[in-house]
């Protein structure tokens, strides 16, 4: 019985990890978002790496791919990348909260 539970747990963990974006994709998405928002000069390398970790743990591949392809704030708003609100308002001066999107 214990081995069945362990196998089921391993399967769930494996399936959950399948939708996680790569670090490279998260960085591309975050840098694209910063460029669109005009904040690309505000973040440090350490800051972007922190956001990449948040992105990898909380975003889906689909949302990250959408953010990479975005060319406008409206495009970013269509991505399910950020659960703290839409881009373009006060408080979106950095892409800081952008990496905390929810996974689908």
Beta strands, then each sheet from edge to edge (+ up, - down):
end
